């Protein structure tokens, strides 16, 4: 399927084959992660690192403030990239406390365009199984190499 744009007639996959695979992948993902029907599912190339730019470009603006929770190596990369596109407020910092205290001591900016955190810091071996969220702003979660488990996506933008 990777070469779908270069196929011709014959035994090679068709666009119809691709659509069928994509529809099935979306249905499976919705079932596995309990994604409600009122949410769109996007399959994007680039992984979490590409999303570090896409998130502030789509959810923020040059003069907006975005809250970031620094939980380790992946969060630091996300913060660094976001600073290119918007103002960043580090709402909680695991480097200044323990990782567990970081999750409890989040100080979100009242006017934040969104809050970003990485619950599974694979480099440092840190995983947050829960995190308090607020209904007052959008939340974005990056999942580097996270095992598939149901997530209440209605808590996130």
Secondary structure, DSSP 8 states (H G I E B T S, - for coil): -TTGGG--SSSS--HHHHHHHHHHHHHHHHHHHT--TTS-----TTHHHHHHHHHHHHH--TT-EEEEEE-SHHHHHHHHHHTTTSEEEEEEETTTS-HHHHHH-----TT-SEEEEESEETTTTEE-S-----TTSEEEEE-TT-------GGG--
